[in-house]
Amino acid sequence: MKHLMIQAILCLSIYPLLAAQQPTQAAPANPQPAQAIQITGTLELTHAVHPPAVPPPLTAADLDHNKILKNARTLWINSETAFLTSATLSRSLLGQKDWEKLGLSIISGPNYGDQNRADLEIQVNRVVFTHIHTYILSDKKTGVVLASGRVRAFDGVVASGPMAEQIVKVLSAARLPASPSSSDHGL
């Protein structure tokens, strides 16, 4: 009897706690406005109905590396390591002898909107516990990888020079006219 009494008291004390934990159906705080209104016998939508935007499939012309590199005007450097900053690589790129001929501008800044305006992106990283610095040059619009490489150097300042040379070499091959070789001069 005593045992039944204790069970009844426990059930009566726990039941309000269990009932409070049950989810309740609440009305939405902001009801949606009406989608259509009636004006002089005609039905007009208050919001334009658009199907979800589906990007068109990529064509072979969209994936042409040389075309992408030729049409690019801006470049964003995204460094994922503190050992080689985007500012260090920017200085090295700007110091290359053919950089001015390429006609590219480097976009930098703390705003994420800046990186979305760029045509090309260079992602820089350093392999953990090594002296290997890597880069990937890609098209921002399509995500196509245009070039990649690595440089082994003790720190990012030293690595930025050879890395900038490699990047400018790839860009020059696509953007600059081929220089005539010595055998083409005749006689």
C-alpha positions as CSV (number, residue, x, y, z in Angstrom):
1,M,0.0,0.0,0.0
2,K,2.8,2.3,0.9
3,H,4.5,1.4,-2.4
4,L,1.4,2.3,-4.4
5,M,1.1,5.6,-2.6
6,I,4.7,6.6,-3.5
7,Q,4.1,5.7,-7.1
8,A,0.9,7.8,-7.3
9,I,2.7,10.8,-5.8
10,L,5.6,10.5,-8.2
11,C,3.2,10.2,-11.2
12,L,1.3,13.3,-10.1
13,S,4.5,15.3,-9.6
14,I,6.1,14.2,-12.9
15,Y,3.0,14.5,-15.1
16,P,3.1,18.3,-15.2
17,L,6.7,18.3,-16.2
18,L,6.1,15.8,-19.1
19,A,3.1,17.8,-20.3
20,A,5.1,21.0,-20.4
21,Q,7.7,19.3,-22.7
22,Q,5.1,18.3,-25.3
23,P,5.4,20.5,-28.5
24,T,2.5,22.7,-29.1
25,Q,1.2,24.0,-32.4
26,A,1.7,27.8,-32.4
27,A,0.4,30.2,-34.9
28,P,3.2,31.8,-37.0
29,A,4.4,35.2,-35.8
30,N,4.4,36.8,-39.2
31,P,1.6,35.6,-41.4
32,Q,2.4,35.6,-45.1
33,P,0.7,38.4,-47.1
34,A,-1.8,37.5,-49.6
35,Q,-0.3,36.5,-53.0
36,A,-3.0,38.1,-55.0
37,I,-5.5,40.9,-54.7
38,Q,-8.7,41.7,-56.5
39,I,-8.8,45.0,-58.3
40,T,-11.8,46.0,-60.5
41,G,-12.5,42.4,-61.5
42,T,-9.0,41.5,-62.5
43,L,-6.5,39.3,-60.6
44,E,-3.0,40.7,-60.2
45,L,-0.1,39.0,-58.4
46,T,1.6,41.0,-55.7
47,H,4.9,39.1,-56.2
48,A,6.2,37.9,-59.5
49,V,6.4,34.2,-59.7
50,H,9.8,33.0,-61.1
51,P,10.9,29.5,-61.4
52,P,14.2,28.7,-59.6
53,A,17.2,29.9,-61.5
54,V,19.1,26.9,-63.0
55,P,22.4,27.8,-64.5
56,P,22.9,26.8,-68.1
57,P,25.2,23.8,-68.6
58,L,28.8,24.5,-69.3
59,T,29.9,24.3,-72.9
60,A,33.3,23.4,-74.3
61,A,33.9,27.1,-75.0
62,D,33.3,27.9,-71.3
63,L,36.0,25.3,-70.4
64,D,38.7,26.5,-72.8
65,H,41.6,27.4,-70.6
66,N,43.2,29.9,-73.1
67,K,39.9,31.7,-73.6
68,I,39.3,32.0,-69.9
69,L,42.8,33.4,-69.3
70,K,42.6,35.8,-72.2
71,N,39.2,37.3,-71.2
72,A,40.1,37.7,-67.5
73,R,40.7,41.2,-66.2
74,T,40.9,40.8,-62.4
75,L,42.6,38.4,-60.0
76,W,41.9,37.6,-56.4
77,I,44.5,36.0,-54.1
78,N,43.2,33.8,-51.3
79,S,45.9,32.8,-48.9
80,E,44.9,30.0,-46.5
81,T,48.2,30.2,-44.6
82,A,49.9,32.8,-42.5
83,F,53.3,31.8,-43.8
84,L,52.6,33.2,-47.3
85,T,50.1,36.1,-47.2
86,S,48.2,37.4,-50.2
87,A,50.0,40.8,-49.9
88,T,53.4,39.0,-50.2
89,L,52.3,37.2,-53.3
90,S,50.8,40.4,-54.7
91,R,54.1,42.2,-54.3
92,S,55.9,39.4,-56.1
93,L,53.4,39.3,-59.0
94,L,53.6,43.1,-59.4
95,G,57.4,42.8,-59.4
96,Q,57.5,40.4,-62.4
97,K,58.9,41.9,-65.6
98,D,55.9,40.8,-67.8
99,W,53.2,41.7,-65.3
100,E,52.3,45.1,-66.8
101,K,52.0,43.5,-70.3
102,L,49.4,41.1,-69.0
103,G,46.8,43.8,-68.3
104,L,45.5,42.1,-65.1
105,S,44.5,43.9,-61.9
106,I,44.8,42.4,-58.5
107,I,41.7,42.9,-56.3
108,S,42.4,42.9,-52.5
109,G,40.5,44.0,-49.5
110,P,38.7,42.8,-46.5
111,N,35.3,42.8,-48.1
112,Y,34.0,39.5,-49.4
113,G,32.2,41.4,-52.2
114,D,35.7,42.2,-53.6
115,Q,36.5,38.5,-54.2
116,N,33.2,38.0,-56.1
117,R,34.1,40.7,-58.6
118,A,37.3,38.9,-59.6
119,D,37.6,36.7,-62.7
120,L,40.4,34.5,-61.5
121,E,41.4,33.3,-58.1
122,I,44.7,32.1,-56.8
123,Q,44.4,29.9,-53.7
124,V,47.7,29.7,-51.7
125,N,48.4,27.2,-49.0
126,R,51.3,25.5,-47.2
127,V,51.4,21.8,-46.6
128,V,51.4,21.2,-42.8
129,F,54.8,20.5,-41.2
130,T,56.7,21.0,-44.5
131,H,58.3,23.8,-46.5
132,I,56.0,23.1,-49.5
133,H,53.9,26.1,-50.6
134,T,51.1,25.3,-53.1
135,Y,48.9,27.4,-55.4
136,I,45.8,26.8,-57.6
137,L,44.8,29.2,-60.3
138,S,41.1,28.8,-61.1
139,D,38.3,30.6,-62.9
140,K,35.8,32.1,-60.4
141,K,32.8,31.7,-62.6
142,T,33.1,28.1,-63.6
143,G,35.5,26.7,-61.0
144,V,37.8,25.4,-63.7
145,V,41.4,24.8,-62.5
146,L,43.7,26.6,-64.9
147,A,47.0,25.9,-63.3
148,S,48.6,24.6,-60.1
149,G,52.0,24.3,-58.7
150,R,54.2,24.1,-55.7
151,V,57.4,25.7,-54.4
152,R,59.7,24.4,-51.7
153,A,61.1,27.2,-49.6
154,F,61.8,27.9,-45.9
155,D,59.3,30.8,-45.7
156,G,56.6,32.5,-47.7
157,V,58.6,35.5,-48.7
158,V,61.2,33.3,-50.4
159,A,58.5,31.1,-51.9
160,S,56.5,34.0,-53.4
161,G,59.2,34.8,-56.0
162,P,59.3,31.4,-57.8
163,M,55.6,31.1,-57.3
164,A,54.9,34.4,-59.0
165,E,57.3,33.4,-61.8
166,Q,55.3,30.2,-62.4
167,I,52.0,32.1,-62.4
168,V,53.1,34.8,-64.8
169,K,54.6,32.2,-67.1
170,V,51.1,30.5,-67.3
171,L,49.3,33.8,-67.8
172,S,51.9,35.0,-70.4
173,A,51.5,31.9,-72.5
174,A,47.8,32.6,-72.9
175,R,47.7,36.4,-73.0
176,L,50.8,37.6,-74.7
177,P,51.7,37.0,-78.4
178,A,54.4,34.4,-78.9
179,S,57.8,36.0,-79.3
180,P,59.6,35.1,-82.5
181,S,62.4,32.6,-82.0
182,S,65.9,33.3,-83.3
183,S,65.4,30.7,-86.1
184,D,62.5,32.7,-87.6
185,H,64.7,35.8,-88.4
186,G,65.9,34.3,-91.7
187,L,69.3,34.4,-93.4
